[in-house]
Amino acid sequence: MYKCIIKPLGDFTVSLSLLIILSPIIIFTAVFLFIANNGKVFFFQLRPGLNGKPFKIIKFKTMNDKCDQEGNPLPDELRLTSIGSIIRSTSLDELLQLINVLKGDMSLVGPRPLLMQYLSRYTPDQAKRHIVKPGITGWAQVNGRNALSWEQKFKYDLEYVTTQSLNLDIKILWMTLLQVLKRKNINAKNNLTMEEFKNK
């Protein structure tokens, strides 16, 4: 009953409420980025959702589009803007994913949606992370976030898939709030973001 009725209803109600309550912060951030990024405010990207079905995730744009001479994007740390760094450190870039939750693409709590190209690299066990909706936050995020190895992340993801409950979701949301306030584990060790998952 929780997974089929209570959790989806809670996702819709809480995400709508948060979008209304946080709308001044969202609008202020959007206006600031519009000025700082020459009109480029939002970042859209296809991510795998429930059962691996693609959906378009939305975030605030924190990086520029600079490329090298071959046309390849520069490393993340070279493309992160000054305002983008502030937005990331406060996790404000994640707020727009409440829209994804409201649409039903995501849940408040679940395994984080990774990149589409990773789908073919998962082991059968790792692929089970897609039998639930991806989340804005998850068990792996509150147990280390980007400081974890891929193996550790998937371990926590699968643990959540098999043990999800109302109590666990509330615990994860509370721990997420504390992490955001303390700005813990925002970046991977020695990197701005996690290194590419290659399953080698």
GUMAR-285231 format. One record per residue (C-alpha): chain; residue number from 1; y, z, x. Coordinates in steps of 0.25 Angstrom, whole numbers, padded with zeros to 4 digits. Layout:
N
+------+-------+-------+-------+-------+
! fido ! filum !     v !     w !     u !
+------+-------+-------+-------+-------+
!    A !   NUM !     Y !     Z !     X !
...
+------+-------+-------+-------+-------+
***
This chain:
200
+------+-------+-------+-------+-------+
! fido ! filum !     v !     w !     u !
+------+-------+-------+-------+-------+
!    A !     1 !  0000 !  0000 !  0000 !
!    A !     2 !  0010 !  0003 !  0011 !
!    A !     3 !  0008 ! -0010 !  0019 !
!    A !     4 !  0008 ! -0019 !  0006 !
!    A !     5 !  0019 ! -0012 ! -0002 !
!    A !     6 !  0026 !  0000 !  0004 !
!    A !     7 !  0029 ! -0006 !  0018 !
!    A !     8 !  0034 ! -0020 !  0012 !
!    A !     9 !  0043 ! -0012 !  0002 !
!    A !    10 !  0048 ! -0003 !  0012 !
!    A !    11 !  0051 ! -0014 !  0022 !
!    A !    12 !  0059 ! -0021 !  0012 !
!    A !    13 !  0067 ! -0009 !  0007 !
!    A !    14 !  0070 ! -0003 !  0021 !
!    A !    15 !  0074 ! -0016 !  0027 !
!    A !    16 !  0083 ! -0020 !  0015 !
!    A !    17 !  0089 ! -0006 !  0016 !
!    A !    18 !  0091 ! -0006 !  0031 !
!    A !    19 !  0098 ! -0020 !  0030 !
!    A !    20 !  0108 ! -0015 !  0020 !
!    A !    21 !  0110 ! -0002 !  0028 !
!    A !    22 !  0111 ! -0009 !  0041 !
!    A !    23 !  0119 ! -0021 !  0037 !
!    A !    24 !  0132 ! -0017 !  0043 !
!    A !    25 !  0125 ! -0016 !  0057 !
!    A !    26 !  0118 ! -0029 !  0055 !
!    A !    27 !  0131 ! -0036 !  0051 !
!    A !    28 !  0139 ! -0030 !  0062 !
!    A !    29 !  0128 ! -0034 !  0072 !
!    A !    30 !  0127 ! -0048 !  0066 !
!    A !    31 !  0143 ! -0050 !  0067 !
!    A !    32 !  0143 ! -0044 !  0082 !
!    A !    33 !  0132 ! -0054 !  0086 !
!    A !    34 !  0138 ! -0066 !  0079 !
!    A !    35 !  0151 ! -0063 !  0088 !
!    A !    36 !  0143 ! -0060 !  0100 !
!    A !    37 !  0132 ! -0071 !  0099 !
!    A !    38 !  0141 ! -0082 !  0094 !
!    A !    39 !  0136 ! -0082 !  0080 !
!    A !    40 !  0121 ! -0080 !  0084 !
!    A !    41 !  0117 ! -0067 !  0076 !
!    A !    42 !  0103 ! -0069 !  0073 !
!    A !    43 !  0090 ! -0071 !  0080 !
!    A !    44 !  0078 ! -0078 !  0072 !
!    A !    45 !  0064 ! -0080 !  0077 !
!    A !    46 !  0050 ! -0083 !  0071 !
!    A !    47 !  0041 ! -0071 !  0072 !
!    A !    48 !  0027 ! -0069 !  0067 !
!    A !    49 !  0026 ! -0060 !  0054 !
!    A !    50 !  0015 ! -0055 !  0046 !
!    A !    51 !  0002 ! -0063 !  0049 !
!    A !    52 !  0010 ! -0070 !  0060 !
!    A !    53 !  0018 ! -0078 !  0050 !
!    A !    54 !  0032 ! -0082 !  0056 !
!    A !    55 !  0045 ! -0076 !  0051 !
!    A !    56 !  0059 ! -0077 !  0057 !
!    A !    57 !  0064 ! -0064 !  0062 !
!    A !    58 !  0079 ! -0061 !  0063 !
!    A !    59 !  0086 ! -0052 !  0073 !
!    A !    60 !  0100 ! -0051 !  0078 !
!    A !    61 !  0102 ! -0061 !  0090 !
!    A !    62 !  0103 ! -0053 !  0103 !
!    A !    63 !  0101 ! -0064 !  0113 !
!    A !    64 !  0108 ! -0077 !  0117 !
!    A !    65 !  0101 ! -0090 !  0118 !
!    A !    66 !  0103 ! -0093 !  0133 !
!    A !    67 !  0093 ! -0101 !  0140 !
!    A !    68 !  0089 ! -0105 !  0154 !
!    A !    69 !  0090 ! -0119 !  0159 !
!    A !    70 !  0077 ! -0123 !  0153 !
!    A !    71 !  0081 ! -0119 !  0139 !
!    A !    72 !  0073 ! -0106 !  0139 !
!    A !    73 !  0079 ! -0093 !  0134 !
!    A !    74 !  0084 ! -0084 !  0145 !
!    A !    75 !  0077 ! -0070 !  0146 !
!    A !    76 !  0080 ! -0061 !  0135 !
!    A !    77 !  0088 ! -0051 !  0144 !
!    A !    78 !  0097 ! -0063 !  0148 !
!    A !    79 !  0099 ! -0067 !  0133 !
!    A !    80 !  0102 ! -0053 !  0127 !
!    A !    81 !  0117 ! -0052 !  0123 !
!    A !    82 !  0125 ! -0040 !  0125 !
!    A !    83 !  0126 ! -0037 !  0110 !
!    A !    84 !  0111 ! -0041 !  0109 !
!    A !    85 !  0108 ! -0030 !  0119 !
!    A !    86 !  0115 ! -0020 !  0110 !
!    A !    87 !  0108 ! -0025 !  0097 !
!    A !    88 !  0095 ! -0025 !  0104 !
!    A !    89 !  0096 ! -0011 !  0109 !
!    A !    90 !  0100 ! -0006 !  0095 !
!    A !    91 !  0089 ! -0014 !  0089 !
!    A !    92 !  0099 ! -0020 !  0080 !
!    A !    93 !  0093 ! -0034 !  0082 !
!    A !    94 !  0081 ! -0030 !  0074 !
!    A !    95 !  0089 ! -0026 !  0061 !
!    A !    96 !  0089 ! -0040 !  0055 !
!    A !    97 !  0073 ! -0039 !  0055 !
!    A !    98 !  0076 ! -0031 !  0042 !
!    A !    99 !  0078 ! -0044 !  0036 !
!    A !   100 !  0064 ! -0049 !  0040 !
!    A !   101 !  0058 ! -0036 !  0034 !
!    A !   102 !  0066 ! -0039 !  0021 !
!    A !   103 !  0060 ! -0053 !  0021 !
!    A !   104 !  0046 ! -0048 !  0023 !
!    A !   105 !  0044 ! -0054 !  0036 !
!    A !   106 !  0044 ! -0041 !  0043 !
!    A !   107 !  0042 ! -0026 !  0041 !
!    A !   108 !  0050 ! -0014 !  0046 !
!    A !   109 !  0038 ! -0010 !  0054 !
!    A !   110 !  0027 ! -0018 !  0060 !
!    A !   111 !  0023 ! -0026 !  0073 !
!    A !   112 !  0036 ! -0033 !  0079 !
!    A !   113 !  0036 ! -0048 !  0076 !
!    A !   114 !  0034 ! -0055 !  0090 !
!    A !   115 !  0035 ! -0069 !  0093 !
!    A !   116 !  0028 ! -0081 !  0086 !
!    A !   117 !  0021 ! -0086 !  0099 !
!    A !   118 !  0014 ! -0073 !  0101 !
!    A !   119 !  0005 ! -0075 !  0089 !
!    A !   120 ! -0005 ! -0083 !  0097 !
!    A !   121 ! -0005 ! -0073 !  0108 !
!    A !   122 ! -0010 ! -0061 !  0100 !
!    A !   123 ! -0024 ! -0056 !  0101 !
!    A !   124 ! -0031 ! -0054 !  0087 !
!    A !   125 ! -0027 ! -0039 !  0087 !
!    A !   126 ! -0013 ! -0042 !  0092 !
!    A !   127 ! -0011 ! -0052 !  0080 !
!    A !   128 ! -0014 ! -0041 !  0070 !
!    A !   129 !  0000 ! -0036 !  0072 !
!    A !   130 !  0004 ! -0048 !  0062 !
!    A !   131 ! -0005 ! -0042 !  0050 !
!    A !   132 !  0008 ! -0034 !  0047 !
!    A !   133 !  0022 ! -0038 !  0046 !
!    A !   134 !  0030 ! -0037 !  0059 !
!    A !   135 !  0041 ! -0026 !  0059 !
!    A !   136 !  0055 ! -0023 !  0064 !
!    A !   137 !  0048 ! -0011 !  0071 !
!    A !   138 !  0034 ! -0007 !  0074 !
!    A !   139 !  0024 !  0003 !  0080 !
!    A !   140 !  0025 ! -0004 !  0094 !
!    A !   141 !  0041 ! -0004 !  0093 !
!    A !   142 !  0041 !  0011 !  0091 !
!    A !   143 !  0031 !  0013 !  0102 !
!    A !   144 !  0038 !  0006 !  0113 !
!    A !   145 !  0044 ! -0007 !  0108 !
!    A !   146 !  0047 ! -0017 !  0119 !
!    A !   147 !  0042 ! -0007 !  0130 !
!    A !   148 !  0028 ! -0009 !  0125 !
!    A !   149 !  0018 ! -0020 !  0131 !
!    A !   150 !  0013 ! -0030 !  0122 !
!    A !   151 ! -0001 ! -0024 !  0121 !
!    A !   152 !  0006 ! -0010 !  0117 !
!    A !   153 !  0014 ! -0017 !  0106 !
!    A !   154 !  0002 ! -0024 !  0100 !
!    A !   155 ! -0006 ! -0011 !  0100 !
!    A !   156 !  0005 ! -0004 !  0092 !
!    A !   157 !  0007 ! -0016 !  0083 !
!    A !   158 ! -0008 ! -0016 !  0079 !
!    A !   159 ! -0008 ! -0001 !  0078 !
!    A !   160 !  0003 ! -0002 !  0068 !
!    A !   161 ! -0004 ! -0013 !  0060 !
!    A !   162 ! -0016 ! -0005 !  0058 !
!    A !   163 ! -0009 !  0009 !  0055 !
!    A !   164 !  0004 !  0005 !  0048 !
!    A !   165 !  0008 !  0015 !  0037 !
!    A !   166 !  0021 !  0020 !  0031 !
!    A !   167 !  0021 !  0032 !  0041 !
!    A !   168 !  0019 !  0023 !  0053 !
!    A !   169 !  0030 !  0014 !  0048 !
!    A !   170 !  0040 !  0025 !  0046 !
!    A !   171 !  0036 !  0031 !  0060 !
!    A !   172 !  0039 !  0017 !  0066 !
!    A !   173 !  0052 !  0016 !  0059 !
!    A !   174 !  0057 !  0030 !  0063 !
!    A !   175 !  0053 !  0027 !  0078 !
!    A !   176 !  0060 !  0014 !  0077 !
!    A !   177 !  0073 !  0020 !  0073 !
!    A !   178 !  0072 !  0030 !  0084 !
!    A !   179 !  0069 !  0019 !  0095 !
!    A !   180 !  0081 !  0011 !  0090 !
!    A !   181 !  0090 !  0023 !  0091 !
!    A !   182 !  0085 !  0026 !  0105 !
!    A !   183 !  0084 !  0011 !  0109 !
!    A !   184 !  0070 !  0013 !  0115 !
!    A !   185 !  0061 !  0002 !  0120 !
!    A !   186 !  0070 ! -0010 !  0116 !
!    A !   187 !  0066 ! -0018 !  0128 !
!    A !   188 !  0053 ! -0021 !  0134 !
!    A !   189 !  0051 ! -0015 !  0148 !
!    A !   190 !  0059 ! -0024 !  0158 !
!    A !   191 !  0062 ! -0034 !  0148 !
!    A !   192 !  0072 ! -0035 !  0136 !
!    A !   193 !  0060 ! -0040 !  0127 !
!    A !   194 !  0045 ! -0040 !  0127 !
!    A !   195 !  0039 ! -0050 !  0137 !
!    A !   196 !  0032 ! -0061 !  0130 !
!    A !   197 !  0018 ! -0058 !  0124 !
!    A !   198 !  0008 ! -0067 !  0130 !
!    A !   199 ! -0005 ! -0059 !  0128 !
!    A !   200 ! -0010 ! -0061 !  0142 !
+------+-------+-------+-------+-------+
***
